[in-house]
């Protein structure tokens, strides 16, 4: 016999089930925040801001970029992991966040379990750039020769301890048997600015943030850390062509949602991002910044992150990288 209580519970359950698809249908109804864990002007910004601008048009709501730099991107990641999972906060992280677990044993978040992978948004290779007025070397061989004869005289900037910029510099020193001084910054933007200004000698940077400076002549590129040359800087040799075997490093950037974000919203954002990456404006911007169009999304992206955490953990151990 059906009681009044049973009817109330059944009605409530039906209402709850009916409301689930409505979440994705009505979302978003207000601005969305993208937490970028580095200061403005770096490689993350170079891809996050054009992506956000295109998503503005598609979603009909403004995407607000909130830069929270510090500790190799872990400060912003920590904040994003604790954000309310209501579909109005997302995290734009990078390869650095797959390195962080090996360098920061006391992180208060887990990049693999506290976030839902949306998609990789860009994969630009690293590039070795020098200040043309401070460094006379025009090739990698000349740079290595000078560095060997002058240990620790050259200094290189990075986006912070534990970033791909930092580890690329460490790997360079190991493979070339050289010793340089590491100067960590709070993001790729400040590191790039000081390299252009001549405050530091060189930088292992993501091509996305330094392409314009290379094209303008403000920086001299010696090699691209990729298996093939980049269309953004076609005259710059690959690391292998320049005499560096096995020196391949990319600074990938990606979008995550905090754990607990409704699956309907996650799916819709993933679909919108893929749609955005196929627009002519984004394709042109990515080509200019030296990034091939990425294809990793969802579970495949999650597996990629797991593999990257393992890969960089081994590199950190083998290179005996320690926080300064």
N, C-alpha and C positions, 0 to 999 in steps of 0.2 A: 504493500500500500504506500503510495507516494504521500509524504508529509509535506507540510508547508516549508519545513526546514530544507528538505531535499530539493524543492522547487527553487528556493532562494540560492542554494549552492550551485545548482545546475545553471541557473540564469547568470550567476556571477562568473562561472567557468566559461560559459559561452561568450560572455562579454569580453573576458580576458583574451580568449582565442581570437575573437573578431578584431580586437585592437592591435594584435601583433603586426599584421601586414600594413595596418594604417600608420604605424610608426614610420616605415620607409616611404609611404605615400605622401605623408605631410612633411617629413624632414627634408631640408632644414627650414626652420621658421625664424631663425635669427642668425647673426654672424657666427662664423666658426673660427677657432683659433688654431694656428699651426705653431707649435713650440719648436723653434730652431735653436739648438743648444750651442750656438757660436755667435759671436758679435756680427753685426751687419757688415756686408762687403766681402765675405768669404765665398768659398765654393758652394756651400750649402745654400746660401742666399741666391747665388747665380742661377740655381735651378728651382729653388722653392718659390721665389717671387713670381717668375713667369708662369709657373704651374698654377699658383694661387690666383693670379690674374685671369687665367683662362677658366678656372673652376668657378670664379665669381660669376662669369657669364652663363655657364652651364647650370649652376645650382640656383642662381637668382639671389644669392646671399653673399655678403662680403667675407673673404677669408683674411683674417688678421694675422700677420706674421709677428710673433713675439720672440725676440732674440734673448736667450738666457745663456750666456757663455760662462766658462769656467771648468777647471779640472778635466781638460781633454774632452769636453762635451758631456761629462757625467752629471753635472749640476742640472742641466736642462732635462736630461733623460730621467733623473730622479723626480723632478717636478712633474714631468709628463706621466710617469708611472702612477702617480698619486692623484692625477686629475679625475674628475667625475666622469665615469664612462657613459656619457649620455649622447655621444655623437657630435659634441660641439668642441672637443679638444682632440687634436691629433699630434703626432710626433714626427718630425722630419729629422731622422738620424743619418748616420753615415758608417762607413767601414770602421771608423774609430771605435764604434760601439761594439764591434766584434773583437776588438783588441783589448778594450778596457777590463774585462774579467780577469785577464792574466796579469794586469798591472795594479788593479785596485781590488784586493781581496776582500775588502769590507764594504763593497757597494751595497746600498740599501734597495736595489732593484735587480731584476734579472731580465736581460734583453730577450731571452728566449721564452720566458714564462709569464712575464708581467705585461706583455704587449701582444696584440694581434697583428700579424704581418699583412699589410695591404698590398704594397708593390714596390719594386725597385723603380726609382724615377729617372736615374741617370747613372752612367758608368764611365766617366772620363778617366783616361790614364794619367799617371803622374808624369811630371816633366821636370828636368833639372834646369833651373834658371839662375843666372848670375847677374849681378849689377855690372853693366859694361864699363863703368868708370872706376870700379874698385877691383874687378877681376879681369886680368888681361887674357886669360884662357879663352880660346875660341872653339876648343874641342874638349871632349872628355879626357883624352890622353894628356893634353896640356894641363888640365885641372888636376889630374892625378899626379903628374910630375911635380907640379908646384906644391901640392899638399904633402907629398912624401919628403920633399926637401925642406918644408917648413911646417913641422908638426904643430897642430893646434893654433896655427896663425889664422887660418880661415875659420870663419864662424858661419853657421847655417841656421836659419830661422825655421820654426815649425808652428803648427796651429796649436801646439800644446803637448805636454808629456803624454806619451801613449797613443798619439795620433798616427795616421799613416805617413804623414810628413816626417814625423820623428823617426819611425821605424825604417822608412826609406833611407834616411840619412845614416842610420846605424848599419843597415845592410850594405850601403855604398862603401862605408869605411871598412867593413869586414872583407868585402869582395876585392877591394883595391889596396888593402893594407895601408890605409891612411888614418890620420887622426885629426878630427876637426872639433870645434867647440859648438855645442848645441845651445841655441837660444830659444827657449819655449815662449810662446805668446798665448793669449787667451782666445785665439781663433786664427783662421787663415787670413781674414781681412787685415788685422793689425800686422801680421807677419809679412803679408804681401806689401802693405804700405811702407813698412820700414825697409824692406828689400829694395823697393823702387826708390826710396829716399836715400839709399846708400848707408843706412844705419847698420845693416848686416850685409855679408858678402853674397850669399846664395840661399836658395830655397828649393826644397823638393816639394813641389806644389801640384795640386790637381789642375789639370789643364783648363777646367771650367772657370777657375778664377784668374788664371794668369794669361790666358790666350790673348786678351785684348792688349795687355802690357807687352807681350812678345810681338804682336802685330804692329804696335806703335813704335817699337824700338826701345822702350823704357827698360826692358829686360832682354838679355840674350839667352836663348834656349840652346842647350848643348845636346840634349837627348830626350826622347819620349820613351817612358818605361812601358812599352807595349810591343807586341809582336809585329805590328805593321805601323807605318807612318800615319799621322793624323791629317785629315783633310783641312783642319783648322790651321795647321802649321806644316804644310807639305814639305818644306825645305829642311825641316829638323829631322835628323836621323833617329832611328830607333836605338835603344840602348845596345842591342846586339851589333848593329851597324857601327856604333861608336866604340865597340870593343868591350862592352859589358855583357858577358854571357849570363843568362838567367835573371837579369834584373828587370822584372816585370811587376809593376805595382799599379793598381787602379784605386781611385777613391770613389767608391759607389755611394749613392745617396738613396734613401728610401723613406717610405711613409708607413707608420704604424698607428694603431688605435690602442688606447689603454685597455687592458684586460677587462672584460665585462661589458664592453660596448655591444649593443644589440646587433645580432648577426645580420639583420635586414639592412641596417645602416652600413655595416662593414661591406656587405656585398654591393650596395649602391655606390659607396665611395670608390670601391675598387673598379667598378664599371665606368664611373665618371673619369677616373684617372686614366684608364686605358683609352677612353674616348679623347681625352685631352692630349695624350701623347701622339695621337694620330692627326692632330690639326696642323695645317701648314705653318702657322706661327711658331708652334713649339718645335716642330721638326727643323725649321730654319735656325731657331735659337740654339738648339742642341748641337746642330752641325757646326755653328759658329764657335761654340764653346768646346768643340772637340769630343763630344760624347755620342757614341752609337745609341740607337734607340733600344731601351731595355725591354725584356720580355718576361722577367720573373714576377709572378704574382702569387698571392695566397700561400698554399702549402709548399709549393716549389720554392718560393722565396724563404719560407721558414726553414726548409731543409738547407738552403744555401747559407743562411745565417749560422746554423749549427756547424756547417763545414768550415765557415770562416772563423768561428770562435776556436775551433780545433787547430786550424792552420796557423793563425796568428799566435795562439798559445805556444805552439812549438817554436815559432820564430823568436818570441820574447825569451823563451828559455835558452835556445841555442845562442842567441846574440847577447845573453845576460844583460838585457835591458832593465834598468832600474829607474824609478822616479827620482828626479833631481830636486 
